[in-house]
Amino acid sequence: MELVSISKELEFATHMSAQEIRLELAVHLYTSGKLSIGKASELAAMSTVGFQCLLSSRGIPVSYKEDDFRDDLETITRLTSLR
């Protein structure tokens, strides 16, 4: 599933692939506090761990806020109830 459609014109203008543009958009929205790490990694079509590694390679600190903790706790609860 493609979350954001990138036009060929934008790819041409930026000299970047659609995936590269999505990745840069995800990094920007994460660092500006507009997206959680989960949503940013989803936009970048990466695992959360992979996105965290990318951020680390760029010297961008990963913030872990109370909302992130709640989201993780909810996911763990949901996954353990599937067993």
N, C-alpha and C positions, 0 to 999 in steps of 0.2 A: 504494500500500500504506500503510495506516494503522498506525503503530508503537504508538501509545498511544490507547486509546479513552477519550473524554471524555464523561461523561454529560450529558444536558440539564440535570439538576439542578445539576451543578457549574457549567455555563455560566450558569444563572440566578443561582446564589448569588454568583458572582464578577462578574457583569455583563460577561463576556468571552466571545468566541467560542472554540470548541475550538482553532482555530489559534493564537489569542492565548495560551491556556493552555499549549499545547505549546511555544510560543516562550519564554514566561517560565520554564517548566520546564527547557528546554534551556539558557537563560542561567544559571539557578541551578546546574544540575548542572555546567556548564562552569566557572563561577567557583569552585565548591567543589571542583574537581579530580576530580569523579566521572566526567566524560565528556571525551573528547578533543574537539578542535574539529571533527573530521570527524563523529564520532558526534552531537555536539550539533547541528551544522548539519543532519544527517540527521533528527534528531528534530524540528527546527524546520521541516523541509521547505524548506530554503533551500540555495543553493549555499554552499560554504565561504567564498568571497569575500564573498558577501552577508551571511553571518553575521558575518564579521570586520568588515564595515562597520557592522553593527548594534552590535556590541560597542564599536567605536570611537566611534560616536555617543553611547554611554552612558558613555564615559570608562573603559571596561573594557579593560585591556591584554591583548593576545593573547600567550599564552606558546607558545613553540615548543620542545618538549622533544625529547630524543633519540628517544623512541618515535614522536613525530610525524615526525621526520626519516626514521626507518626505514620508517614507513608510506608516506610520500611516495616514498621510493626504491623500495619494493616496487611501488607503483602505476606509477611511471615505467618500471620494468623490465618489468612485465606489459604495459603499453600499447605499448612499443617492440617487444616480441616479437610483437605482433599484426600488425605491418606486413608 
